[in-house]
Amino acid sequence: MASRLDDSVSPYLLAHADNPVDWWPWGEDAFAEARRRDVPIFVSIGYATCHWCHVMARESFSDPEIAQLLGDAVVSIKVDREEHPGVDAAFLAAASAFTPNLGWPLSVFATPDGEVFFAGTYFPPIDAQGHPSFRRVVAAVVDAWTNRREQAVATGAAIADAIRSGVSSSGDGGVPDAAAIGRAVQAMRAAEDPQNGGFGSAPKFPVAPTLLFLLEAGADDLAARTLERLASSDLRDPVDGGFFRYATQADWSVPHYERMLYDNALLLDAYTRAWVHDPSRGWAADAAAGIARFLLDTLRVPGGGFASGQDSESTVQGERSEGGYYALAAEERRVEQAPALDRKVLTGWNGLAIGALARAGTVFAVDAWLTAAVEASDLLVATHVRGDGSLVRASLDGRPSTAVAALEDHGMFASALLAVGLAAERPDLVSRGREVLDAVLGDDGDLHEPGGGDPELVTRGLALAGDPSEGAYPSGRSACAEAAFDLYVLTGEQHYRAVAERVVASVADLAESSPVSFGTSLRVVSRLGEDLLQIMVVRPLGVEHRSDALSVAASRDARATVSVSVSVETARDLAARGFSLFAAREPIGDLSTAFVCRDFVCRLPVTEKRSLEAALAGAL
C-alpha cells in the first residue's frame, strides 16, 4: 500500500514514507480519522537536516513493534516544521508547558481537536539517563486517554486557553528611543565572550540578525570581533565556505554540522556590511566569497532556487557519520557522497539568499552573484506566485506545497525583490516586491497572516497571531517591518513607516529585556531613529554600473540608508511606478549624476566623485 507521504514536497516527510508507522500528513483528514476512532493524535515535528530527528527515526519509527503500538493507540501525523512554521510555533508554545528543553524532534500528544496534553522532544527506544523510553511514553498516553481522559482533556484545554489569552500582536510602549538602543548595545557588550567572540556560553549560535543590528547601531567593533573569530573558527567549512548551524563548545568548536540557508544568507549580508565599513578587513571579503560559493555551488538547485539546507550526516568510507564528511579535505570529498540536501525551496529563506547575493554582488562587483539572485527571483515569481498574487510557501522540483505562506515569506521575499530589482535594474521586480508586502497589510495598518494562518490551527483556535519570536532569522513580523521601512525609503509613503513603527513597538519590552534574541527588530528601531541618507546615481544610457566610479563609490558608502545606481531609463520607470525617490532624477548631460538626499530633501546634483564626498560630508 502506498504511503500517504509519497506525494509530499517535503524531503523530511519523504524520508519517512517507508516507515512502518502509519503516518498522516498535516491536514483535516488526520483530525477526522482521530475523531472517527476516538483516539489522540501524535504530532511528530522535525526537519530534514535535524540530527536527532534522524536518530529517533532509526531507533523508533523504523521499529515495527513501536509502529504497531502507535497504530493501535493514536493517529500519527508527521510535520516538516519548515513547511508549516505556524504549526511548529503553536505546538512549541504548548510543549513549553511540559519541558523547558524545547527542540526537535518535537513529540506532541493531543486530543482529536489538537489540544496538547503531553509533549516532549527526543525519546530513546529504551529508558536512558532519566529519559523514559518512547514505548513507555506511548503506553502512558494510552493509559491517560483510557483511564483518565477527563484530566487529559482538561489539561489540553487549559494550555490552549493560556496560549490564546497570551497571544497579542500589538503593544502600547511606542518605538524605543536612542537610549533604549544604547542599553541594548550595552547589554550585548556585557554578554560578549571576550575570548572567543559571540554571546554567552555553549552552545554558541552565530545570531547573524544581532550582528547586523550592531553593525548599524554604532557597535561595529563588537560585531566585527565576533565575525572575525567566526571566519577562522571550526563553525566555517574551510572547503565549501559555508557555516554550520551552531557550535557545541564556547570556542566555536565541535559544530552541529547541518548547514542552513538562512544562516549563510544572513552571514553573507553581515560580512558584506563589515567589509563596507572597513575595506581593510580582508577576512570579511574572504568569508563573504566563501559563503557565496557555498550558496551557488552547493545549495543552488536546478532552475535557480536554493535548497533549505544540507544534512549533518553522510556515509564516509561505508560508515554513517555525523560531520565526518566535513573533516575531509577537498580531494577526499570527491570520492565520498556529500550529505543530502533538503531540496525544498522556501519562499522566505530564498528571499534572504536573493537579497544577500544581490547586495554582495553589487558591493564586490561579482556579476555571477547578482545573476544568481536574479535567476532565483525569476524562478520564484514564476512558480511561487499564484495567479491571484498569493504566495506558495514551499516547492520541490517545481511542485508547490499546499502549506499556506507565512508572514516571513512575504517580508523576506518583498525585501529581496526590492534589493535585487534595484541592483539588476528590474523595475518589474521592485514593483512585485511592493505587491508582495501589500498583500499582508490590512486596512487597520497592521500585518495579517495570509488566510489568518494555517487553516487547521485557525479552525481550532490554536493559531498564534503574529508570533514575535526571533532567533537565527527574523520573525514574520520583523521581516515585514524591514520590507515596510525599505518601501518607505523608496516611496516616501508614511503608512509604510507606520507599519514598521507598529511592529517594533509591539516587541519593545521583549527586545530590551532580551536584545540578543531580537536583532532584526532592534535593527529596524535603529534605522527608524536615524535621519534617512539616500544616495542615487543616475547614469546616462550605455554607462554600466561597475565601470562608473561614481556608482561604485556610492554603493560602498556605509552611511547610506539606501544607495543605488540606475540608468536614466530605469529611474523614469521606477518613478512612474510610484517610487518617488526616483522622480525627476535626470543625469546632467552625458555624465553620471549623484543625488544626495536627507529625508527626501536633496542637495544639488554632482557629477564627480570628490564632489559626491563633499556632498555627503555636508549632508551628515
Secondary structure, 3 states (H helix, E strand, C coil): CCCCCCCCCCHHHHHCCCCCCCEEECCHHHHHHHHHHCCCEEEEEECCCCHHHHHHHHHHHCCHHHHHHHHHHCEEEEEECCCCHHHHHHHHHHHCCCCCCCCCCEEEEECCCCCEEEEECCCCCCCECCECCHHHHHHHHHHHHHHCHHHHHHHHHHHHHHHHHHCCCCCCCCCCCHHHHHHHHHHHHHHECCCCCCECCCCECCCHHHHHHHHHCCCHHHHHHHHHHHHCCCCECCCCCCECCEECCCCCCCEECCEEHHHHHHHHHHHHHHHHHCCCCHHHHHHHHHHHHHHHHHHECCCCCECCEECCEEEECCEEEECCHHHCCHHHHCCCCCCCEECCEEHHHHHHHHHHHHHHHHHCCCHHHHHHHHHHHHHHHHHCECCCCCEECEEECCEECCCECCHHHHHHHHHHHHHHHHHCCCHHHHHHHHHHHHCCECCCCCECCHHHCCHHHHHCCCCCCCCCCCCCCCCHHHHHHHHHHHHHHHHCCHHHHHHHHHHHHHCHHHHHHCHHHCHHHHHHHHHHCCCCEEEEEEECCCCCCCCCHHHHHHHCCCCCCEEEEEEHHHHHHHHHCCCHHHCCCCCECCECEEEEEECCEECCCECCHHHHHHHHHHHC
